[in-house]
Structures are given as structure tokens and as C-alpha cells.
């Protein structure tokens, strides 16, 4: 880019009067360029210097007949390209990542760095209604969609994401009853351990259904809580594959019930409430019933 290269030149007499001093410099200019395969939502410049893990970056130069060799100078892999010199695959971790462009008389090291997934963002929550009988705080929930991997100034299109099965759940009161034992931990049966692909804009290819099973009376206050670790791996990971690394922030999923039978669930910044009069609220909006 504009500020990457500075060229200076100076002339010094050689002290031999029989050889004339020529005030002339002949410079062959070679332009090298890195161009990402995918645009990032928060940075559409494909000539950016920051990339997501496993992003593909085309290595280019012009004039095309100039002799340029690209060489790795850190982790990551170079491979042949179809319409470019070669393609650099960024490493799966934010290790030291680098390239060199070698040409006659010198070399150039372009600026580049790799970032890992840092968090999960959910934009949309809607009601899930299972039409349980009126007057019963029964099964209901919310559907979470438009879920993204952050940050969005890079693309994570070549990784997969999973909620990692865990046994760190907490429970108390009403939910301490043995009939809820299958909900005490975030197991595969409760939606963990399923690898989801990530699109070019970092949207996760999944809809997260957050549900609560039937909660019959007599009611008492209580809660269920999961701190869910999230990991990533390469595309093609299958159930049972261990993640390469975990995102530094866990997802918290919490279900509470009051002694009057009102159930509240929250996850990824959204919440839903249902009372025994069958009034359901999602993010402050009444989606079913009428508060009288």
C-alpha cells in the first residue's frame, strides 16, 4: 500500500577521474499485492493487512513478467493459484504469520497479521410456541438466528464452530428435582457437540433453539445455568472431533422459574418469559397472549 515502501538513492564519486560520474539511476519497479478471497463485513477492502484464521490470500505482482518468488516467513501455507502467483492459507492459530516477496536485488515483507475468533453475536430472537395447555408453564422457547463470529473485520469462512459439551452446569430449587437431571449439563442431547460451518460474512450456519421442557406444579423458585465453551476447528470437522482452540468468552444460558410458575430463559443477549396465563414475551415484546 501507499506507505509500505520508501525508496531513497544517493551518488558518491568513485575517486577515479578516468571513469566519468553519471548522475543517472535506472529503477525497475515491481508492485506486489495481497488480496483476500472474501470481503469482510466491517472492512470491505480486500487489500487489508489483517486476516482471520485460515483465510485465503492471493499473492500478486506486476508487471507479470517480473521475476518474483513468494516465500513463507512464518506459519501458514503457500499453494499454487489459478489467476495469481500463489495463494497463502493463513494458519489456524494466530501464530507468527508472514510472507516475503523475493525479486532481483532485494525482498519485500508485506504487513500482515492473523486474528482468532473472539466472541459470538446474535441479532435476532423469535418465539417458539409448542401450544402447551393454557394455564400450564409448559414447554416453550425462543429461536436465535443471525448468529455471527466476531470480529467481523476479517472473514472466518473456512472454519467450523461448535458449542462444546460440558459438565459445569448449576441447578437449584425447582430444577434440582431428579426429573430435570438430563438438563443439568450441556450435553450432546441438549445441542452441544455439533459442528456448524461459517459463511463468508461470519454468520454461523445454524439456528439455536432455546427451549424449556414442561414445568408442572407445584412450583418453587429455582434455576438452571450453563457456561458453554465455544471452540473452532477446520471445515469438515465431525461430531467427536476436538476443537483446535476455544473462544475466550463462554456463552451463558440461564433458565429460571418463580414460585408462581413464571419461566424465564436467556442466552446470547436475548430472553423470553412465559407465565401460567400463557403470556409469552421475547425481548420486551409480547409475542403471545395479553397482559391484563
Secondary structure, DSSP 8 states (H G I E B T S, - for coil): -TTT----------S-TTS-----------EEEEEESS-BTTB--TT-SEEETT-EEEEEEESTTS-EEEEE-SBSEEEE-SSSSEEEE--SS---B-EEEEETTEEE----EEE---EEEEEEEEEEE----TTS--SEEEEEEEEEEE-SSS--TTEEEEE--B---EEEEGGGSGGGGGGSSB-GGGT-S--EEB-TTSBBS--EEEEE----SS---EEEEEEE-EEEEETT--TT---SEE-SS-EEEEEEE-TT--EEEEETTEEEEE-TT--EEETTEEEES---
